[in-house]
Amino acid sequence: MARCLVFMSDYGRSDPCVGIVHAVIRQIDAEIPIVDLTHSIAPQDVRAGAIALADAIPFLPRRAVVLAVVDPGVGGARRAVAVHTREGFSFIGPDNGLLAPAIALTGGPETVYELTSSQWRLEPVSRTFHGRDLFAPVAARLASGGSLTVAGQPIDPSVLMGVQLPQPSVAAGRIEAEVLEVDVYGNVRLAASPIELQAAGIAGVKQVEIDAAGMRMPVRLVGAFEEVAPNEPMLYEDSNGSLAIAVNGGNAAEQLGITRGAIVTVLGEPLTSGEPPRGVIAAGEATPAVAASQPPPVGSGAPVAPPEQSSPPAPPPAPPA
């Protein structure tokens, strides 16, 4: 039986790129089950792709073959790789940090192969569409039962590139964190988790203050939307285990005037040992920050922070890989 193939990219759906990659896979083995994780990663945004892929790992089928393409360096010096991890997953894509957190979450790299001269590639190989000509045929062959040992040339796993991801800054009564993403509802995901609430001593308070883009807003710490009134703001743990800001029935990002990459400060008066929950708040200035509850570094080709540390803005879009 073919292995499940999980496909993620920044290709979007406005042109045939995703469909063409599917067609290449189906020509090799029409029985391969394909899961389209998302094709809506912001163009060229390697960090966003790395976070999205890492979020999905706990829910992917065991031994899945993962084809991931967010590849601003396509056709250049960056390596094209296939990585087999200690937990049996296979990852195929550019070696630009995109795969690093997911590899770490699946036991780390066991074997790594460089694919540029793979015997499974389609000829001629376009320098700007490796997703079609290189990554898709390799992923399909692996999902169909092919051996990674014939996919390309073995390389040292330690050379794999990492990705810089944001981490939070924590002090007593204070957490500063970058906005990782804003979802379609306007909920604001922070690069911090309930672990940081504990570290700041405010895990038990009923209310804190959010300081974002010069606007301060008192919010309640709750577990679900129904625990606050309509149009009331809240701070909660989202489905990925991150702290997030929402407005029940409203749009928190619009109300706070913040976007992805902004710095948000969560402020509250720390509880003393044995003190019952309460909600006294302070305020302060925001400085760059980042998240701690993510996988360990992968490789040494570039610095790898546990998911979350600020990185430069993504370059302008280039043709699809």
Secondary structure per residue as TSV (DSSP state, phi and psi in degrees):
chain	resnum	aa	ss	phi	psi
A	1	M	-	360.0	136.8
A	2	A	-	-67.3	148.7
A	3	R	-	-76.9	152.5
A	4	C	-	-68.2	135.3
A	5	L	E	-109.9	120.5
A	6	V	E	-103.6	125.7
A	7	F	E	-118.5	124.6
A	8	M	E	-133.2	141.3
A	9	S	E	-159.5	177.3
A	10	D	S	-108.4	23.7
A	11	Y	-	-70.7	-25.0
A	12	G	-	71.9	-172.5
A	13	R	S	-124.9	10.9
A	14	S	S	-85.4	-10.7
A	15	D	S	-134.2	180.0
A	16	P	S	-81.1	4.1
A	17	C	H	-54.8	-48.9
A	18	V	H	-62.5	-45.1
A	19	G	H	-62.9	-38.0
A	20	I	H	-64.1	-43.0
A	21	V	H	-61.5	-42.7
A	22	H	H	-57.8	-43.3
A	23	A	H	-63.1	-41.5
A	24	V	H	-60.0	-44.1
A	25	I	H	-63.3	-44.6
A	26	R	H	-66.6	-32.5
A	27	Q	H	-64.9	-32.2
A	28	I	H	-79.6	-41.8
A	29	D	-	-158.2	106.1
A	30	A	T	-70.3	-10.5
A	31	E	T	-92.5	-2.1
A	32	I	-	-69.2	123.3
A	33	P	-	-76.0	129.5
A	34	I	E	-116.2	129.8
A	35	V	E	-109.7	118.1
A	36	D	E	-85.0	101.7
A	37	L	E	-66.5	-55.5
A	38	T	E	-169.5	150.5
A	39	H	S	-125.1	23.1
A	40	S	-	-112.1	18.4
A	41	I	S	-59.7	137.7
A	42	A	-	-55.5	135.7
A	43	P	T	-50.7	128.9
A	44	Q	T	70.1	7.3
A	45	D	-	-90.6	86.2
A	46	V	H	-60.5	-41.8
A	47	R	H	-63.5	-44.9
A	48	A	H	-61.7	-39.0
A	49	G	H	-65.0	-41.4
A	50	A	H	-62.2	-41.0
A	51	I	H	-67.7	-44.4
A	52	A	H	-61.8	-42.4
A	53	L	H	-66.3	-42.9
A	54	A	H	-62.1	-39.9
A	55	D	H	-58.6	-34.2
A	56	A	H	-82.3	-20.9
A	57	I	G	-52.1	-45.7
A	58	P	G	-60.4	-15.9
A	59	F	G	-109.9	0.4
A	60	L	S	-81.7	151.2
A	61	P	-	-61.1	146.2
A	62	R	T	-58.7	143.4
A	63	R	T	64.0	24.0
A	64	A	-	-64.3	149.6
A	65	V	E	-97.7	121.3
A	66	V	E	-109.5	117.2
A	67	L	E	-103.1	111.0
A	68	A	E	-125.8	127.4
A	69	V	E	-134.0	104.3
A	70	V	-	-136.3	103.0
A	71	D	-	-138.4	68.7
A	72	P	T	-62.5	-20.0
A	73	G	T	-96.8	17.0
A	74	V	T	-54.3	135.8
A	75	G	T	81.7	-2.6
A	76	G	S	-103.0	-146.9
A	77	A	S	-81.1	-15.0
A	78	R	S	-62.9	147.0
A	79	R	-	-79.2	150.6
A	80	A	E	-103.1	128.1
A	81	V	E	-133.5	156.3
A	82	A	E	-123.3	129.3
A	83	V	E	-124.3	127.8
A	84	H	E	-103.7	128.0
A	85	T	E	-99.4	167.9
A	86	R	T	-66.7	-20.2
A	87	E	T	-96.0	10.2
A	88	G	S	91.3	6.4
A	89	F	-	-84.4	152.8
A	90	S	E	-121.5	131.7
A	91	F	E	-119.1	130.6
A	92	I	E	-125.7	128.6
A	93	G	E	167.7	-169.9
A	94	P	E	-75.6	145.3
A	95	D	S	-89.9	75.8
A	96	N	S	-130.3	15.4
A	97	G	S	100.1	-15.8
A	98	L	T	-55.2	-39.9
A	99	L	T	-90.2	-13.6
A	100	A	H	-57.3	-53.1
A	101	P	H	-61.6	-39.5
A	102	A	H	-65.8	-38.4
A	103	I	H	-62.1	-43.5
A	104	A	H	-62.3	-38.5
A	105	L	H	-71.9	-14.2
A	106	T	T	-112.8	33.1
A	107	G	T	96.8	-5.5
A	108	G	-	88.4	164.9
A	109	P	E	-73.5	132.9
A	110	E	E	-97.7	-50.7
A	111	T	E	-137.2	147.6
A	112	V	E	-134.2	136.1
A	113	Y	E	-127.4	136.8
A	114	E	E	-88.5	133.5
A	115	L	-	-105.7	-2.4
A	116	T	T	-51.9	-39.3
A	117	S	T	-106.0	24.2
A	118	S	-	-56.7	136.8
A	119	Q	T	-69.7	-11.3
A	120	W	T	-91.5	-4.4
A	121	R	S	-68.5	156.2
A	122	L	-	-85.0	141.8
A	123	E	S	-113.1	141.9
A	124	P	S	-75.9	150.7
A	125	V	-	-85.9	119.4
A	126	S	-	-69.1	139.8
A	127	R	T	-75.4	-10.9
A	128	T	T	-119.6	7.0
A	129	F	-	-141.9	61.5
A	130	H	H	-68.0	-22.9
A	131	G	I	-57.9	-40.6
A	132	R	I	-78.9	-48.7
A	133	D	I	-91.0	-20.1
A	134	L	I	-123.3	-57.7
A	135	F	I	-69.6	-44.3
A	136	A	H	-62.8	-48.4
A	137	P	H	-65.3	-34.6
A	138	V	H	-67.6	-45.0
A	139	A	H	-61.2	-42.3
A	140	A	H	-64.7	-42.5
A	141	R	H	-63.7	-40.2
A	142	L	H	-67.1	-43.4
A	143	A	H	-64.1	-28.3
A	144	S	T	-85.6	0.8
A	145	G	T	110.8	2.5
A	146	G	-	-68.0	159.0
A	147	S	-	-93.3	134.8
A	148	L	G	-62.2	-24.1
A	149	T	G	-66.0	-18.1
A	150	V	G	-107.9	6.8
A	151	A	T	-75.6	-28.1
A	152	G	S	-179.1	-154.0
A	153	Q	E	-100.1	129.7
A	154	P	E	-66.4	141.7
A	155	I	E	-134.1	164.5
A	156	D	-	-70.0	123.8
A	157	P	G	-56.9	-24.8
A	158	S	G	-68.8	-13.2
A	159	V	G	-87.8	-4.3
A	160	L	-	-58.5	139.9
A	161	M	-	-75.6	147.6
A	162	G	-	-104.4	-175.2
A	163	V	-	-138.2	139.1
A	164	Q	-	-85.8	123.3
A	165	L	-	-126.0	147.9
A	166	P	-	-70.0	150.4
A	167	Q	-	-131.3	150.7
A	168	P	-	-81.6	155.2
A	169	S	E	-103.7	126.7
A	170	V	E	-126.2	134.7
A	171	A	E	-141.4	172.6
A	172	A	T	-57.6	120.2
A	173	G	T	75.2	14.0
A	174	R	E	-152.5	130.0
A	175	I	E	-130.6	127.6
A	176	E	E	-112.5	127.7
A	177	A	E	-145.3	147.3
A	178	E	E	-79.5	148.7
A	179	V	E	-77.8	114.5
A	180	L	E	-75.8	-42.1
A	181	E	E	-162.2	159.9
A	182	V	E	-121.0	121.6
A	183	D	-	-85.1	-176.6
A	184	V	T	-66.7	-17.7
A	185	Y	T	-91.3	-3.7
A	186	G	-	85.4	9.2
A	187	N	-	-72.6	140.0
A	188	V	E	-109.1	110.7
A	189	R	E	-87.6	128.6
A	190	L	E	-100.8	154.3
A	191	A	S	-83.5	59.0
A	192	A	-	-157.5	165.5
A	193	S	-	-137.7	175.9
A	194	P	H	-58.4	-20.6
A	195	I	H	-58.5	-39.4
A	196	E	H	-70.0	-32.5
A	197	L	H	-60.0	-43.1
A	198	Q	H	-62.9	-46.2
A	199	A	H	-63.3	-33.0
A	200	A	H	-84.4	-7.0
A	201	G	T	78.5	19.7
A	202	I	-	-120.0	17.0
A	203	A	T	-64.0	-27.1
A	204	G	T	-98.8	0.9
A	205	V	-	-76.2	156.1
A	206	K	S	-84.6	-28.2
A	207	Q	E	-146.2	144.0
A	208	V	E	-130.7	-178.7
A	209	E	E	-121.0	136.8
A	210	I	E	-101.3	128.7
A	211	D	E	-116.5	111.3
A	212	A	E	-144.8	130.2
A	213	A	T	50.9	36.7
A	214	G	T	80.6	0.1
A	215	M	E	-108.0	134.8
A	216	R	E	-112.8	137.3
A	217	M	E	-142.3	124.5
A	218	P	E	-73.0	135.3
A	219	V	E	-135.7	149.7
A	220	R	E	-90.5	145.5
A	221	L	E	-88.6	115.7
A	222	V	-	-137.7	174.7
A	223	G	S	-104.0	-20.7
A	224	A	S	-152.9	161.7
A	225	F	G	-62.5	-36.6
A	226	E	G	-68.5	-8.5
A	227	E	G	-80.7	-5.6
A	228	V	S	-124.4	161.4
A	229	A	-	-73.3	159.6
A	230	P	T	-53.5	136.9
A	231	N	T	68.7	11.0
A	232	E	-	-91.3	136.1
A	233	P	E	-75.1	157.3
A	234	M	E	-153.5	155.3
A	235	L	E	-117.7	130.2
A	236	Y	E	-149.2	169.9
A	237	E	E	-92.2	121.4
A	238	D	-	-82.8	-177.6
A	239	S	T	-68.6	-13.3
A	240	N	T	-96.8	1.1
A	241	G	S	85.9	11.0
A	242	S	-	-96.6	155.2
A	243	L	E	-72.3	140.6
A	244	A	E	-144.2	152.8
A	245	I	E	-110.3	134.2
A	246	A	E	-140.2	164.5
A	247	V	E	-121.8	122.7
A	248	N	T	-60.9	111.0
A	249	G	T	79.2	5.3
A	250	G	S	-129.7	-165.9
A	251	N	-	-121.6	104.9
A	252	A	H	-66.4	-38.8
A	253	A	H	-61.9	-43.5
A	254	E	H	-68.0	-40.6
A	255	Q	H	-66.6	-35.6
A	256	L	H	-90.5	-14.3
A	257	G	T	68.6	39.2
A	258	I	-	-122.9	155.0
A	259	T	-	-131.3	174.5
A	260	R	T	-57.5	136.5
A	261	G	T	96.3	-14.8
A	262	A	-	-68.6	160.9
A	263	I	E	-104.2	129.8
A	264	V	E	-118.0	137.5
A	265	T	E	-111.6	128.4
A	266	V	E	-104.0	124.8
A	267	L	E	-125.8	139.1
A	268	G	-	-163.4	158.5
A	269	E	-	-84.9	120.0
A	270	P	-	-58.8	144.1
A	271	L	-	-79.0	143.7
A	272	T	-	-88.0	162.3
A	273	S	T	-55.9	128.6
A	274	G	T	79.9	-2.0
A	275	E	-	-77.8	136.7
A	276	P	-	-68.7	156.8
A	277	P	-	-56.9	144.5
A	278	R	-	-152.9	-171.8
A	279	G	-	-148.1	70.0
A	280	V	-	-104.6	136.1
A	281	I	-	-125.7	153.6
A	282	A	-	-124.8	-176.1
A	283	A	-	-139.2	166.5
A	284	G	-	-173.1	-179.0
A	285	E	-	-87.6	154.7
A	286	A	-	-103.9	142.5
A	287	T	-	-132.4	163.7
A	288	P	-	-55.4	145.7
A	289	A	-	-147.9	-169.5
A	290	V	-	175.8	163.5
A	291	A	-	-97.7	146.8
A	292	A	-	-108.1	-17.3
A	293	S	S	-91.9	58.6
A	294	Q	S	-135.3	175.9
A	295	P	-	-70.6	162.4
A	296	P	-	-72.6	168.9
A	297	P	-	-60.2	149.9
A	298	V	-	-123.7	125.0
A	299	G	-	73.6	175.3
A	300	S	S	-131.5	13.9
A	301	G	S	-66.3	-22.7
A	302	A	S	-159.3	159.5
A	303	P	-	-60.7	137.2
A	304	V	-	-123.9	118.9
A	305	A	-	-97.4	149.5
A	306	P	S	-56.5	135.6
A	307	P	S	-35.5	105.5
A	308	E	-	142.7	109.3
A	309	Q	-	-158.7	142.1
A	310	S	-	-62.3	143.8
A	311	S	-	-132.9	162.1
A	312	P	-	-65.4	158.4
A	313	P	-	-59.7	149.2
A	314	A	-	-65.5	143.4
A	315	P	-	-68.6	169.1
A	316	P	-	-62.2	153.1
A	317	P	-	-58.1	143.8
A	318	A	-	-118.6	173.8
A	319	P	S	-57.9	153.0
A	320	P	-	-62.5	147.8
A	321	A	-	-86.8	360.0
